[in-house]
Amino acid sequence: MRNHHQIILPSTEDDFAERIDDLARRVERLIVSHREPEYFFEERSEIVDGLRRIASEVLNG
């Protein structure tokens, strides 16, 4: 049976929670605009990048 230990992250848990919450809000507002279709893809790329940075910090400490 594996022991479950709390992982201590280099940033505070509140910091990670705020960053993830911000990305979630951006996803909620993300829509394709017929006037500016490129905005959707740019914003989506920035959100993906933000999520990958957080994942990397968690995985690599």
Helices and strands as residue ranges (DSSP letters): H 13-29, H 37-60
